[in-house]
Amino acid sequence: MSDALVLASQDGPVLTLTLNRPAALNSFNGAMHEQLRAALDAAAADAAVRCVILTGAGRGFCAGQDLADPMVAPSPAGEPPKDLSRAIALHYTPLVKRLKSMPVPVIAAVNGVAAGAGANLALNCDLVLAAQSASFIQAFAKIGLVPDTGGTWLLPRIVGRARALGLAMLGDKLGAAEAERVGLIWKCVEDAALADEARKLAERLAAMPVKALAATRAAVDAAQHFTLDQALDHEAALQAELGRAHDYLEGVAAFGAKRAPQFTDR
């Protein structure tokens, strides 16, 4: 297998990025962070990419932070403790912000364990598909930490405060089927069908007006801080912008002509 820590494979408008540290369950070290950010930046800049799939090599999606990484490994006795906020500021905060600012939809295809920052990496994607055997673990409390990678913001908004606290405090493994049932993820599928389901979903999204889809993500996230009046104003501003774009005109024309639309905005 390639020495690259993030593998990139493009099929038409769909780019698949595969975390590639399978022996370590694709846990993050500094080099993998840098390669993933670079791959996402390249995808954002490439007009040919209209949807991204993020998945993991081997039997895991991502086990979170590699605790042997020098940036976070506990200091030897007698030395000052590591400042974990450095790793957050350098790697995890920019990664979350990159995902939330992608100009195209991002699908997480969770093929195995997604733990700690790996779980929240998946949840920061727009749609999460998970194999039946996959699981999600908010593992932070097990090592005396709080959820990061946006976990404290995401979890209560996705599943409510009570369930968010249960997941975060207890750190129990949540299977993919239960994760779908409680609304943590979009869909649980059979293991053998995961890659095909992710590809079909990505192709469907890529054929849609992706500029509007990215604006929908941003609008839904922003509205969590708005009053109703503010949300209404924000919606109106977005509709004014999108209503001047090619995809709106094309969508209306295609609807009137009873033909398939050809969306191109990004």
C-alpha positions as CSV (number, residue, x, y, z in Angstrom):
1,M,0.0,0.0,0.0
2,S,1.2,3.5,-0.7
3,D,3.2,5.4,1.9
4,A,0.8,8.3,1.6
5,L,-1.1,8.8,4.8
6,V,-4.1,10.1,2.8
7,L,-5.0,8.4,-0.5
8,A,-6.9,10.3,-3.1
9,S,-8.9,8.7,-5.9
10,Q,-11.2,10.6,-8.3
11,D,-14.0,9.0,-10.3
12,G,-15.7,11.7,-12.4
13,P,-16.9,14.5,-10.1
14,V,-16.4,12.4,-6.9
15,L,-13.2,12.5,-5.0
16,T,-12.5,9.8,-2.4
17,L,-10.0,10.5,0.4
18,T,-8.9,7.5,2.4
19,L,-7.1,7.9,5.7
20,N,-4.2,5.5,5.4
21,R,-2.6,4.5,8.7
22,P,-4.5,1.1,9.0
23,A,-2.0,-0.4,11.5
24,A,-2.9,2.4,13.9
25,L,-6.6,2.4,13.0
26,N,-6.0,5.6,11.1
27,S,-5.3,7.6,14.2
28,F,-4.1,11.1,13.7
29,N,-0.5,12.2,13.8
30,G,0.8,15.5,12.6
31,A,1.8,14.2,9.1
32,M,-1.7,12.7,8.5
33,H,-3.3,16.0,9.6
34,E,-1.1,17.9,7.1
35,Q,-1.9,15.6,4.3
36,L,-5.6,15.5,4.9
37,R,-5.8,19.3,5.1
38,A,-3.8,19.6,1.9
39,A,-6.1,17.1,0.1
40,L,-9.2,19.0,1.3
41,D,-7.7,22.3,0.2
42,A,-6.9,20.8,-3.2
43,A,-10.5,19.5,-3.5
44,A,-12.0,22.8,-2.6
45,A,-9.9,24.5,-5.3
46,D,-10.6,21.9,-8.0
47,A,-13.7,22.8,-10.0
48,A,-14.0,19.2,-11.3
49,V,-14.7,18.0,-7.8
50,R,-18.4,18.2,-6.8
51,C,-18.5,15.8,-3.9
52,V,-16.0,14.3,-1.5
53,I,-16.1,10.9,0.3
54,L,-14.0,10.5,3.4
55,T,-13.2,7.0,4.6
56,G,-10.6,4.9,6.3
57,A,-8.2,2.1,5.1
58,G,-8.4,-1.3,6.8
59,R,-10.7,-2.2,9.7
60,G,-11.2,1.3,11.2
61,F,-12.4,4.7,10.1
62,C,-10.3,6.8,12.6
63,A,-9.4,6.0,16.2
64,G,-8.8,9.7,17.0
65,Q,-5.5,11.1,18.1
66,D,-2.4,8.9,18.2
67,L,-1.4,9.3,21.8
68,A,2.2,8.4,20.9
69,D,2.5,11.5,18.7
70,P,5.2,13.7,20.3
71,M,2.8,16.7,20.3
72,V,0.4,15.1,22.8
73,A,2.4,12.2,24.4
74,P,2.7,12.8,28.2
75,S,6.0,14.5,29.2
76,P,8.7,12.4,31.0
77,A,8.7,12.8,34.8
78,G,10.1,16.1,35.9
79,E,9.4,17.9,32.6
80,P,6.5,20.4,32.1
81,P,3.2,18.8,30.9
82,K,2.3,19.2,27.2
83,D,-0.1,22.0,26.3
84,L,-2.8,20.0,24.4
85,S,-4.3,23.2,23.1
86,R,-1.4,23.5,20.7
87,A,-2.5,20.4,18.8
88,I,-6.1,21.6,18.8
89,A,-5.1,25.0,17.4
90,L,-2.6,23.7,14.9
91,H,-4.6,20.7,13.6
92,Y,-8.2,20.0,14.8
93,T,-9.7,23.5,14.7
94,P,-8.5,24.2,11.1
95,L,-9.7,20.7,10.1
96,V,-13.2,21.4,11.4
97,K,-13.3,24.8,9.8
98,R,-12.1,23.4,6.5
99,L,-14.9,20.8,6.5
100,K,-17.5,23.4,7.3
101,S,-16.3,25.7,4.5
102,M,-16.0,23.1,1.7
103,P,-17.8,24.3,-1.4
104,V,-19.1,20.8,-2.1
105,P,-20.8,18.2,0.1
106,V,-18.6,15.8,2.1
107,I,-19.8,12.3,3.0
108,A,-18.2,10.2,5.8
109,A,-18.2,6.5,4.9
110,V,-17.4,5.0,8.3
111,N,-16.1,1.5,7.7
112,G,-15.1,0.6,11.3
113,V,-14.4,2.2,14.7
114,A,-14.7,6.0,14.8
115,A,-13.4,7.0,18.2
116,G,-12.6,10.3,19.9
117,A,-11.6,12.9,17.4
118,G,-12.3,10.3,14.7
119,A,-16.0,10.1,15.7
120,N,-16.3,13.9,15.6
121,L,-14.4,14.1,12.3
122,A,-17.2,12.0,10.8
123,L,-19.9,14.0,12.5
124,N,-18.5,17.2,11.0
125,C,-19.1,15.8,7.5
126,D,-22.5,16.6,5.9
127,L,-23.8,13.1,5.7
128,V,-22.5,10.0,7.6
129,L,-23.0,6.5,6.2
130,A,-21.7,3.7,8.4
131,A,-21.2,0.0,8.0
132,Q,-23.3,-2.2,10.2
133,S,-20.2,-3.3,12.1
134,A,-19.0,0.3,12.6
135,S,-19.2,2.1,16.0
136,F,-18.9,5.5,17.4
137,I,-17.1,6.2,20.7
138,Q,-16.7,9.5,22.6
139,A,-13.5,8.2,24.2
140,F,-12.3,11.4,25.7
141,A,-13.4,10.8,29.3
142,K,-11.5,7.5,29.4
143,I,-8.3,9.5,29.4
144,G,-9.4,12.5,31.4
145,L,-10.4,14.9,28.6
146,V,-13.5,16.5,27.2
147,P,-14.8,16.0,23.6
148,D,-13.0,18.1,21.1
149,T,-13.0,18.5,17.3
150,G,-16.3,20.2,17.7
151,G,-17.8,17.5,19.8
152,T,-19.2,19.7,22.6
153,W,-21.0,21.8,19.9
154,L,-22.1,18.9,17.7
155,L,-23.4,16.3,20.1
156,P,-26.2,18.2,21.9
157,R,-27.4,19.7,18.7
158,I,-27.6,16.3,17.0
159,V,-29.0,14.1,19.7
160,G,-29.9,16.5,22.6
161,R,-28.3,17.3,25.9
162,A,-29.2,14.2,27.8
163,R,-27.9,11.8,25.2
164,A,-24.9,14.0,24.5
165,L,-23.8,13.9,28.1
166,G,-24.4,10.1,28.3
167,L,-22.2,9.5,25.3
168,A,-19.5,12.0,26.4
169,M,-19.4,11.0,30.1
170,L,-19.7,7.3,29.8
171,G,-17.7,6.8,26.6
172,D,-19.7,3.7,25.6
173,K,-19.5,2.2,22.2
174,L,-22.5,3.1,20.0
175,G,-23.2,0.7,17.2
176,A,-24.0,2.1,13.7
177,A,-27.6,0.8,13.8
178,E,-28.3,2.6,17.1
179,A,-26.5,5.7,15.9
180,E,-28.9,5.8,13.0
181,R,-31.9,5.2,15.3
182,V,-31.0,8.1,17.6
183,G,-30.3,10.5,14.7
184,L,-26.5,10.7,15.2
185,I,-25.8,9.6,11.6
186,W,-27.7,9.6,8.3
187,K,-27.7,5.9,7.5
188,C,-26.4,2.4,8.5
189,V,-25.8,-0.1,5.7
190,E,-24.5,-3.6,5.3
191,D,-20.8,-3.8,5.5
192,A,-20.4,-5.1,1.9
193,A,-22.6,-2.3,0.6
194,L,-20.9,0.7,2.2
195,A,-18.6,1.6,-0.6
196,D,-21.3,1.3,-3.2
197,E,-23.8,3.2,-1.2
198,A,-21.4,6.0,-0.5
199,R,-20.5,6.2,-4.2
200,K,-24.2,6.3,-5.3
201,L,-24.9,9.0,-2.7
202,A,-21.9,11.0,-3.8
203,E,-22.9,10.8,-7.5
204,R,-26.4,11.9,-6.6
205,L,-25.1,14.9,-4.7
206,A,-22.6,15.7,-7.4
207,A,-25.4,16.0,-9.9
208,M,-27.3,18.4,-7.7
209,P,-26.7,22.2,-7.3
210,V,-23.7,21.9,-5.0
211,K,-23.4,25.6,-4.4
212,A,-26.9,25.6,-2.9
213,L,-26.0,22.5,-0.9
214,A,-23.0,24.1,0.6
215,A,-25.1,27.2,1.4
216,T,-27.7,24.9,3.0
217,R,-25.1,23.5,5.3
218,A,-23.9,26.9,6.3
219,A,-27.4,28.2,6.8
220,V,-28.5,25.3,9.0
221,D,-25.4,25.7,11.2
222,A,-25.7,29.5,11.4
223,A,-29.4,29.3,12.3
224,Q,-28.5,27.5,15.5
225,H,-27.3,30.9,16.8
226,F,-30.1,33.0,15.3
227,T,-33.5,34.2,16.4
228,L,-36.3,33.3,14.0
229,D,-36.2,36.8,12.6
230,Q,-32.5,36.6,12.0
231,A,-32.9,33.2,10.3
232,L,-35.6,34.6,8.1
233,D,-33.4,37.5,7.1
234,H,-30.5,35.1,6.4
235,E,-32.6,32.9,4.3
236,A,-33.8,35.9,2.2
237,A,-30.2,37.0,1.7
238,L,-29.1,33.6,0.5
239,Q,-32.1,33.3,-1.8
240,A,-31.2,36.7,-3.3
241,E,-27.7,35.5,-4.0
242,L,-28.6,32.0,-5.3
243,G,-31.5,33.4,-7.3
244,R,-29.0,35.3,-9.5
245,A,-26.9,32.2,-10.1
246,H,-26.9,29.8,-13.1
247,D,-28.2,26.8,-11.2
248,Y,-31.5,28.5,-10.2
249,L,-32.2,29.6,-13.7
250,E,-31.2,26.2,-15.1
251,G,-33.4,24.4,-12.4
252,V,-36.4,26.5,-13.3
253,A,-35.9,26.0,-17.0
254,A,-35.4,22.3,-16.7
255,F,-38.5,22.0,-14.5
256,G,-40.6,23.9,-17.1
257,A,-39.2,21.8,-20.0
258,K,-39.6,18.5,-18.0
259,R,-35.9,17.6,-18.6
260,A,-33.0,16.8,-16.3
261,P,-31.2,19.9,-15.1
262,Q,-27.5,20.4,-15.7
263,F,-26.1,22.2,-12.7
264,T,-22.7,23.7,-12.9
265,D,-22.3,26.3,-10.1
266,R,-19.8,25.7,-7.4
